[in-house]
Amino acid sequence: PPPQASPLVDRSAPIEMVALEAIVVVDPVSTGANVALEAQLRGYAVIALWTRDLPPDFRSHVPMCVRSHLKFTNEVEEQADDSDTLKALQGATLGTTLIAVICGCESGVKVADRISEALGLRTNGTKLSDSRRNKKLQQEAVGATGVRAVREAGGTTWDEVKEFAVTEEMPVIVKPVESAGSDGVKLCRTFEEAHEHFIKLSGELRKFGAQGAGILVQEFLKGKEYVIDSVSRGGEHKCVMVWLYDKRPLNGAPFVYFNMLPVSDAKLLDILIPYTFVVLDALGIKNGPSHGEVMLTVDGPCLVEMNCRTHGGDGAWVPLARGLTGGYSQVDATIDAFAPDASAFAKIPTRPPLPFRAAGQEVLLVSTDEGLVVAAPGLDAVKLLPSFVSLESCITVGSMIERTIDVFTQAGSVILCHSDEDVLKKDVMAIRRMEAESRFFILEHHSNILSPLPSVVRGRSTSGSAGELRRRYEEMKKNEASGNAANRLQRTRRPAAQALINMFKEATGYVSSDTERDYETRLMVARRRSRRLTGEVGLGSRRPTYEESVHEAQSAHGTVRPMSIVTSVVLLGIGVSLGLALGVARGKRS
């Protein structure tokens, strides 16, 4: 029989053997592709079942580390009638015994439930299938158990949610009842904004899920958001990892992923894991993986949503999870949960083993620029960091990069893991510094008003190699360690020109205000200052760190607000006019 103990599987290359048993993976994209590959590595034949709800272009959404190894034994299209789908699957087994149907992506939840139940295999059944996919029914099922659930109203028309929107304290969350990856989710601060977004979603197509399934208006949960990844077999739940989501506002979007951190606080696990297991029971999740998002509020844990599949993110976190636990991840445990022999699943602990075997985290790359990528020096530089484990990015030379507003526009994912936590922290700072200085990607066209002059772009392009970035990073570390004040930029200004300089500072965005001190504002300030200094001090001089830029700007001018290009031109024109007027006046007096 195929090997069962997941930590012992050699994942260096696919196993060549004649498979006797087969596993169906429904919509094997993102982490679902990792599940399919793990099954293949265990010696199973893998059949892909593609649902009608998955957009065709998403079939190619397969992680780079999986793409070259994963080979499906067969591929089947979902038919209009389940009986026809079952016939197609039976014909695709090629003489193997079908032992499991596993959901690989959010779009495959209901199909996996129906097909596994019809075949008499390990299943969650169809009785509560709608609650596992529909976020409104999900919250109602959880609330019926007596535990905390989110306040909400849902429907296909505004009249169905209007009363809730009127009475609920702002802000509120407006999102589709069926989707994934923050698709369509918006934080609305006013009644009018909530109404506008509701109408907008009503006319849009979702990336995943049935169209026209409904829209939710929910209370805004305040607190930290945690991820509880579990795997179940026969109603027995195993929590394989708990993560903390680090989400921040960026590019006008309220919830952009920046980091995913493993949780090692035993007291937190004592709160989050039991609550999650109650949710799993309420939704009838008895078999397979689950990915729960829970907000820890002042009232205790509250479900954001439960997804009946593995954790997404292209499975980039899988090697990190294995490093933290000593050899297993949710992907491995998923195959263990469906294997005929239950011994491997029985060996998995009920909660993550503490303390972890190493320090690590996932760093999600973000972009505040958009345009055609002509070089990607930062991706090479990241691979030189001491804690580097893996990199997933769909951004290559010649591709277009978008401003990051959700998981679908993330610039990439970097997995870091090291025995020394200090080394890990330094590497994270190095990545964020490169982001702040726009050194990950060099673009042919910058539509962002923060773009530097062409001469600065040329200067950056000729010095943006991985070796140069590495040299600068090492130089930064030496300068910071020695505290050599001589390397800090010192500038003197003539008093007569101070008024015009102040006007220029205003025109380029350095304006005191009481605007919100969020990451996006600080990032723009640091990037503008960094670009300005590139032209002033030359490429060989030490540039201030991101933290120094933010500290100087905030301490000298308060919070910094970027100004529109129209305002910038107007202010600059006023400054030049005043300067000319003063010159003329002085000339007349003399």
Sequence and secondary structure as in RCSB ss.txt:
>XXXX:A:sequence
PPPQASPLVDRSAPIEMVALEAIVVVDPVSTGANVALEAQLRGYAVIALWTRDLPPDFRSHVPMCVRSHLKFTNE
VEEQADDSDTLKALQGATLGTTLIAVICGCESGVKVADRISEALGLRTNGTKLSDSRRNKKLQQEAVGATGVRAV
REAGGTTWDEVKEFAVTEEMPVIVKPVESAGSDGVKLCRTFEEAHEHFIKLSGELRKFGAQGAGILVQEFLKGKE
YVIDSVSRGGEHKCVMVWLYDKRPLNGAPFVYFNMLPVSDAKLLDILIPYTFVVLDALGIKNGPSHGEVMLTVDG
PCLVEMNCRTHGGDGAWVPLARGLTGGYSQVDATIDAFAPDASAFAKIPTRPPLPFRAAGQEVLLVSTDEGLVVA
APGLDAVKLLPSFVSLESCITVGSMIERTIDVFTQAGSVILCHSDEDVLKKDVMAIRRMEAESRFFILEHHSNIL
SPLPSVVRGRSTSGSAGELRRRYEEMKKNEASGNAANRLQRTRRPAAQALINMFKEATGYVSSDTERDYETRLMV
ARRRSRRLTGEVGLGSRRPTYEESVHEAQSAHGTVRPMSIVTSVVLLGIGVSLGLALGVARGKRS
>XXXX:A:secstr
     GGG   SS      SEEEEEES  THHHHHHHHHHHTT EEEEEE TTS GGGGG   HHHHTT   SEE
EE  SSHHHHHHHHHHHSTT EEEEEEE SGGGHHHHHHHHHHTTSS   STTHHHHH HHHHHHHHHTTTS   
 EEEESSGGGTHHHHHHS S EEEEESS  TTTT EEE SHHHHHHHHHHHHTS  SSS TTS EEEEE   SEE
EEEEEEEETTEEEEEEEEEEEEEEETTEEEEEEEEEE   HHHHHHHHHHHHHHHHHTT  SEEEEEEEEEETTE
EEEEEEESS   GGGTTHHHHHHHHTS  HHHHHHHHHSS  HHHHHS SS  SS SSEEEEEEE  S  EEEEE
 HHHHHHTTSTTEEEEE    TTSEE    SGGG  EEEEEEES HHHHHHHHHHHHHHHHTT S EES   STT
   HHHHHHHHTT SHHHHHHHHHHHHHHHHHT GGGS      GGGHHHHHHHHHHTT  EE     HHHHHHH
HHHHHHHHHHHH TTS    HHHHHHHHHHHHSEE    HHHHHHHHHHHHHHHHHHHHHHHHH 
